[in-house]
Protein backbone atom coordinates (compact mmCIF):
# COMPACT_ATOMS: atom_id res chain seq x y z
CA UNK A 1 0.00 0.00 0.00
CA UNK A 2 2.93 2.29 0.77
CA UNK A 3 4.30 1.93 -2.78
CA UNK A 4 0.91 2.79 -4.26
CA UNK A 5 0.75 6.07 -2.34
CA UNK A 6 4.28 6.89 -3.40
CA UNK A 7 3.40 6.30 -7.09
CA UNK A 8 0.30 8.47 -6.73
CA UNK A 9 2.36 11.29 -5.25
CA UNK A 10 4.99 10.96 -7.98
CA UNK A 11 2.33 11.04 -10.71
CA UNK A 12 1.16 14.42 -9.40
CA UNK A 13 4.62 15.95 -9.19
CA UNK A 14 5.66 18.33 -11.90
CA UNK A 15 8.88 19.85 -13.07
CA UNK A 16 9.73 22.67 -10.64
CA UNK A 17 9.26 26.25 -11.76
CA UNK A 18 13.01 26.89 -11.37
CA UNK A 19 13.79 24.25 -13.98
CA UNK A 20 11.31 25.85 -16.40
CA UNK A 21 12.93 29.24 -15.83
CA UNK A 22 16.37 27.77 -16.53
CA UNK A 23 15.09 26.07 -19.70
CA UNK A 24 13.36 29.17 -21.06
CA UNK A 25 16.22 31.54 -20.16
CA UNK A 26 18.69 29.06 -21.67
CA UNK A 27 16.67 28.99 -24.86
CA UNK A 28 16.57 32.78 -25.02
CA UNK A 29 20.31 33.03 -24.40
CA UNK A 30 20.92 30.47 -27.14
CA UNK A 31 18.84 32.55 -29.55
CA UNK A 32 20.66 35.71 -28.49
CA UNK A 33 23.97 33.97 -29.13
CA UNK A 34 22.71 32.90 -32.54
CA UNK A 35 21.75 36.49 -33.33
CA UNK A 36 25.27 37.63 -32.53
CA UNK A 37 26.83 35.16 -34.99
CA UNK A 38 28.41 36.66 -38.08
CA UNK A 39 26.68 35.04 -41.01
CA UNK A 40 27.39 36.70 -44.38
CA UNK A 41 23.81 37.04 -45.66
CA UNK A 42 20.75 38.13 -43.74
CA UNK A 43 18.69 35.38 -45.36
CA UNK A 44 20.94 32.63 -44.00
CA UNK A 45 21.14 34.36 -40.63
CA UNK A 46 17.32 34.62 -40.36
CA UNK A 47 16.88 31.01 -41.47
CA UNK A 48 19.40 29.81 -38.91
CA UNK A 49 17.72 31.76 -36.11
CA UNK A 50 14.22 30.61 -37.07
CA UNK A 51 15.27 26.95 -37.22
CA UNK A 52 17.02 27.22 -33.87
CA UNK A 53 13.98 28.90 -32.29
CA UNK A 54 11.70 26.19 -33.69
CA UNK A 55 13.94 23.47 -32.28
CA UNK A 56 13.98 25.10 -28.84
CA UNK A 57 10.17 25.43 -28.92
CA UNK A 58 9.78 21.77 -29.88
CA UNK A 59 12.07 20.66 -27.05
CA UNK A 60 10.15 22.78 -24.51
CA UNK A 61 6.84 21.39 -25.80
CA UNK A 62 8.17 17.83 -25.51
CA UNK A 63 9.29 18.50 -21.93
CA UNK A 64 5.88 19.97 -21.09
CA UNK A 65 4.18 16.93 -22.63
CA UNK A 66 6.35 14.49 -20.67
CA UNK A 67 5.73 16.55 -17.54
CA UNK A 68 2.03 15.59 -17.66
CA UNK A 69 1.97 11.95 -18.81
CA UNK A 70 -1.61 11.26 -17.72
CA UNK A 71 -3.19 14.34 -19.34
CA UNK A 72 -3.34 15.88 -22.78
CA UNK A 73 -3.38 14.49 -26.31
CA UNK A 74 -0.41 12.17 -25.78
CA UNK A 75 -1.40 10.80 -22.40
CA UNK A 76 -0.57 7.34 -21.14
CA UNK A 77 -3.76 5.28 -21.43
CA UNK A 78 -4.98 3.34 -18.39
CA UNK A 79 -5.11 0.04 -20.36
CA UNK A 80 -1.84 -1.28 -18.94
CA UNK A 81 -2.90 -0.45 -15.39
CA UNK A 82 -6.26 -2.16 -15.90
CA UNK A 83 -4.56 -5.27 -17.27
CA UNK A 84 -2.19 -5.33 -14.29
CA UNK A 85 -5.11 -5.03 -11.86
CA UNK A 86 -7.02 -7.83 -13.61
CA UNK A 87 -3.93 -10.06 -13.53
CA UNK A 88 -3.37 -9.39 -9.83
CA UNK A 89 -7.02 -10.10 -9.07
CA UNK A 90 -6.81 -13.41 -10.95
CA UNK A 91 -3.63 -14.35 -9.11
CA UNK A 92 -5.21 -13.53 -5.74
CA UNK A 93 -8.36 -15.52 -6.48
CA UNK A 94 -6.31 -18.52 -7.68
CA UNK A 95 -4.62 -18.89 -4.27
One Martini backbone bead per residue (centre of mass of N, CA, C, O) as a GRO file, in nm:
protein
   95
    1UNK     BB    1   0.057   0.064  -0.018
    2UNK     BB    2   0.298   0.255  -0.007
    3UNK     BB    3   0.370   0.246  -0.314
    4UNK     BB    4   0.109   0.366  -0.418
    5UNK     BB    5   0.133   0.644  -0.286
    6UNK     BB    6   0.400   0.716  -0.418
    7UNK     BB    7   0.296   0.705  -0.714
    8UNK     BB    8   0.079   0.919  -0.680
    9UNK     BB    9   0.268   1.149  -0.604
   10UNK     BB   10   0.452   1.130  -0.860
   11UNK     BB   11   0.215   1.187  -1.070
   12UNK     BB   12   0.180   1.495  -0.948
   13UNK     BB   13   0.441   1.578  -1.021
   14UNK     BB   14   0.649   1.847  -1.122
   15UNK     BB   15   0.824   2.062  -1.274
   16UNK     BB   16   0.996   2.298  -1.162
   17UNK     BB   17   1.008   2.633  -1.204
   18UNK     BB   18   1.317   2.663  -1.219
   19UNK     BB   19   1.356   2.480  -1.463
   20UNK     BB   20   1.190   2.648  -1.659
   21UNK     BB   21   1.358   2.901  -1.638
   22UNK     BB   22   1.619   2.776  -1.739
   23UNK     BB   23   1.512   2.682  -2.015
   24UNK     BB   24   1.413   2.956  -2.124
   25UNK     BB   25   1.671   3.121  -2.081
   26UNK     BB   26   1.851   2.932  -2.246
   27UNK     BB   27   1.699   2.976  -2.512
   28UNK     BB   28   1.740   3.283  -2.528
   29UNK     BB   29   2.051   3.278  -2.521
   30UNK     BB   30   2.082   3.110  -2.775
   31UNK     BB   31   1.946   3.315  -2.961
   32UNK     BB   32   2.135   3.549  -2.899
   33UNK     BB   33   2.388   3.406  -3.000
   34UNK     BB   34   2.283   3.369  -3.289
   35UNK     BB   35   2.253   3.678  -3.347
   36UNK     BB   36   2.577   3.729  -3.311
   37UNK     BB   37   2.640   3.595  -3.555
   38UNK     BB   38   2.850   3.577  -3.848
   39UNK     BB   39   2.654   3.607  -4.126
   40UNK     BB   40   2.665   3.711  -4.444
   41UNK     BB   41   2.353   3.662  -4.472
   42UNK     BB   42   2.039   3.735  -4.377
   43UNK     BB   43   1.893   3.481  -4.472
   44UNK     BB   44   2.068   3.276  -4.317
   45UNK     BB   45   2.035   3.401  -4.041
   46UNK     BB   46   1.725   3.376  -4.020
   47UNK     BB   47   1.709   3.072  -4.068
   48UNK     BB   48   1.880   2.987  -3.828
   49UNK     BB   49   1.705   3.122  -3.605
   50UNK     BB   50   1.436   2.983  -3.670
   51UNK     BB   51   1.530   2.689  -3.635
   52UNK     BB   52   1.626   2.719  -3.345
   53UNK     BB   53   1.355   2.814  -3.225
   54UNK     BB   54   1.194   2.564  -3.306
   55UNK     BB   55   1.362   2.359  -3.147
   56UNK     BB   56   1.317   2.480  -2.868
   57UNK     BB   57   1.008   2.458  -2.872
   58UNK     BB   58   0.993   2.150  -2.907
   59UNK     BB   59   1.142   2.078  -2.647
   60UNK     BB   60   0.947   2.223  -2.451
   61UNK     BB   61   0.696   2.063  -2.539
   62UNK     BB   62   0.805   1.784  -2.465
   63UNK     BB   63   0.846   1.843  -2.165
   64UNK     BB   64   0.551   1.918  -2.106
   65UNK     BB   65   0.435   1.643  -2.193
   66UNK     BB   66   0.603   1.468  -1.989
   67UNK     BB   67   0.501   1.617  -1.729
   68UNK     BB   68   0.196   1.505  -1.842
   69UNK     BB   69   0.118   1.175  -1.885
   70UNK     BB   70  -0.216   1.184  -1.792
   71UNK     BB   71  -0.239   1.421  -2.005
   72UNK     BB   72  -0.368   1.490  -2.297
   73UNK     BB   73  -0.300   1.375  -2.615
   74UNK     BB   74  -0.027   1.201  -2.494
   75UNK     BB   75  -0.137   0.996  -2.306
   76UNK     BB   76  -0.151   0.753  -2.074
   77UNK     BB   77  -0.310   0.477  -2.077
   78UNK     BB   78  -0.503   0.254  -1.860
   79UNK     BB   79  -0.467  -0.038  -1.974
   80UNK     BB   80  -0.218  -0.148  -1.817
   81UNK     BB   81  -0.344  -0.114  -1.536
   82UNK     BB   82  -0.588  -0.295  -1.580
   83UNK     BB   83  -0.433  -0.552  -1.647
   84UNK     BB   84  -0.281  -0.567  -1.379
   85UNK     BB   85  -0.531  -0.587  -1.197
   86UNK     BB   86  -0.650  -0.843  -1.323
   87UNK     BB   87  -0.407  -1.023  -1.268
   88UNK     BB   88  -0.403  -0.991  -0.961
   89UNK     BB   89  -0.688  -1.096  -0.912
   90UNK     BB   90  -0.638  -1.379  -1.030
   91UNK     BB   91  -0.406  -1.456  -0.838
   92UNK     BB   92  -0.567  -1.428  -0.574
   93UNK     BB   93  -0.805  -1.631  -0.651
   94UNK     BB   94  -0.608  -1.887  -0.694
   95UNK     BB   95  -0.518  -1.922  -0.379
   0.00000   0.00000   0.00000
